[in-house]
Amino acid sequence: MRQRTDGRHARALSVVACVALFGLAGAPLAGCAAFLGHHEKRADAQLRPTVGSAVQGAVTFIERADGVQVTYNLAGLPPNTDHALQVHERGDCNAVDGASAGPVFAPAASRLRAGVRLEGDLGNLHADANGGATGFIVAPDVSLDGVRSVVGRSVLIYREPIDPAFPDHSVGPALGCGVIHGQ
């Protein structure tokens, strides 16, 4: 008689088999990592509209060798427009305007220097003729663990784009906000 197992049970059996196979032979457990596969660090946020906005969608953060890949799939933006995407200090989207998320994320002393791009300024995205925006940005200044971690913070999309020549200028009101949850 065959028994059904879920993925956790099968993984536990794989770990036991790997340790038995490699551990008893005196091989380092690094061989098990290759056997079981790589586990990438990942976090996700579901954006909800702020007051007066219709923006919604998903933002995914995946840690890569060259930084964190921020993939977005958004709808409800004004058609044919550019928008700033930023990570903010607090994981709180309870305020109707997104203000409860706090200031833009800046773990380094960059917050103290005027005219410097903050780590939480991820970049700009473009909404198509239907008000949708899909793509990705690589953010080299943040991570998914440690002091530069975006996990537990908020990601917001704004009405205006970030101007690299003037990083201190306003990006207008927030159109959407989502708390970043690690996996």
C-alpha positions in Angstrom: 0.0 0.0 0.0 1.4 3.5 -1.0 1.1 6.4 1.4 0.8 10.0 0.2 3.2 12.5 1.7 3.3 16.2 1.6 6.3 18.3 0.5 7.6 18.7 4.1 7.7 15.0 4.8 9.4 14.3 1.4 12.0 17.1 2.2 12.6 15.6 5.7 13.2 12.2 4.1 15.6 13.8 1.6 17.6 15.4 4.4 17.8 12.1 6.3 18.9 10.3 3.1 21.5 13.1 2.3 23.0 13.0 5.8 23.1 9.2 5.7 24.7 9.2 2.2 27.2 12.0 2.6 27.6 12.2 6.4 28.6 8.5 6.9 31.0 8.7 4.1 32.8 11.6 5.8 31.9 14.0 3.0 31.1 17.6 4.1 27.4 18.5 4.3 28.0 21.0 1.5 27.1 18.1 -0.8 23.7 18.1 0.7 23.1 21.7 -0.4 23.7 20.7 -4.0 21.4 17.7 -3.6 18.5 19.7 -2.0 18.8 22.7 -4.2 19.4 26.4 -3.5 16.9 28.4 -1.4 16.7 32.0 -2.4 15.9 34.8 0.1 12.5 36.3 -0.9 10.0 38.8 0.4 6.7 40.1 -0.9 4.3 43.0 -0.5 0.7 43.5 -1.7 0.1 47.1 -2.5 -3.2 48.6 -1.6 -4.5 52.0 -2.8 -4.2 55.1 -0.6 -7.2 57.5 -0.3 -8.3 58.7 -3.8 -6.2 56.1 -5.6 -6.9 52.9 -7.5 -3.4 51.5 -7.4 -3.0 47.8 -6.4 -0.6 45.0 -7.2 2.4 43.0 -6.0 6.0 43.7 -5.4 8.5 40.9 -4.9 12.0 41.2 -3.5 14.6 38.5 -4.3 18.2 38.7 -3.1 20.7 38.2 -5.9 24.5 38.5 -6.1 24.3 42.1 -7.5 21.6 43.3 -5.1 17.9 42.8 -4.5 15.8 42.3 -7.6 12.5 44.2 -7.0 9.8 42.9 -9.4 6.5 44.8 -9.6 3.2 44.1 -11.2 0.9 47.0 -10.6 -2.5 48.3 -12.0 -4.6 51.4 -11.5 -1.8 54.0 -12.2 -2.5 57.1 -14.3 -1.8 56.0 -18.0 1.5 56.9 -19.6 3.1 58.3 -16.4 6.3 57.7 -14.4 6.3 57.0 -10.7 8.8 56.7 -7.8 9.0 53.4 -5.9 10.4 53.7 -2.4 10.9 51.6 0.7 10.0 53.4 4.0 11.2 52.8 7.6 8.1 51.3 9.2 5.9 48.4 8.1 2.7 50.3 8.6 0.2 51.2 5.9 -2.7 52.0 8.2 -2.8 55.8 7.4 -5.1 56.6 4.5 -2.2 58.6 2.8 0.6 56.1 3.6 2.2 58.6 6.1 2.3 55.9 8.9 5.2 54.2 6.9 7.5 56.9 8.1 10.5 58.4 6.2 12.3 56.8 3.3 14.5 53.9 4.4 18.1 55.0 5.0 20.2 52.7 7.2 23.5 54.6 6.6 24.4 58.1 7.4 23.2 59.2 4.0 20.0 60.6 5.7 22.3 63.3 7.2 23.7 64.5 3.9 21.6 66.7 1.7 21.3 65.9 -2.0 22.2 62.2 -1.6 20.0 59.4 -2.9 18.7 57.3 0.0 18.9 53.5 -0.1 15.1 53.3 0.0 14.8 55.1 -3.3 14.5 52.1 -5.5 14.0 54.0 -8.8 11.2 54.9 -11.2 8.7 52.8 -13.1 6.5 53.6 -16.1 2.8 53.0 -16.4 1.6 52.0 -19.8 -1.4 53.3 -21.7 -3.7 51.0 -19.6 -2.3 52.2 -16.3 -0.3 49.0 -15.7 3.4 48.7 -14.8 5.3 45.4 -14.9 9.1 45.0 -14.7 11.9 44.9 -12.3 14.6 47.1 -10.7 17.9 45.9 -9.1 18.5 47.7 -5.8 22.2 47.2 -4.9 22.0 49.2 -1.6 19.4 47.0 0.3 19.2 43.4 1.4 16.7 40.9 2.9 18.6 40.5 6.2 20.8 42.6 8.5 20.8 46.4 8.9 20.0 47.0 5.2 17.0 44.6 5.3 13.7 45.8 3.7 11.7 43.0 5.4 9.2 44.4 7.9 9.2 47.8 6.2 6.8 49.3 3.7 7.0 49.8 -0.1 5.2 52.8 -1.5 4.5 54.0 -5.0 4.2 57.8 -5.6 2.5 60.1 -8.1 5.8 61.7 -9.3 9.1 60.1 -10.3 12.4 60.5 -8.5 14.6 63.1 -10.1 18.3 61.8 -9.8 19.6 65.4 -10.1 17.4 66.5 -7.2 16.9 63.5 -4.8 15.5 65.8 -2.1 12.5 67.1 -4.1 9.0 65.8 -3.3 7.6 62.9 -5.2 4.0 63.9 -4.5 1.4 61.9 -2.6 1.6 58.1 -2.2 -0.7 56.2 -4.5 -0.2 52.8 -2.9 1.4 51.1 0.1 2.2 47.6 1.1 4.1 45.9 4.0 7.0 43.8 3.0 6.8 40.2 4.5 9.7 37.8 4.3 9.3 34.1 3.5 
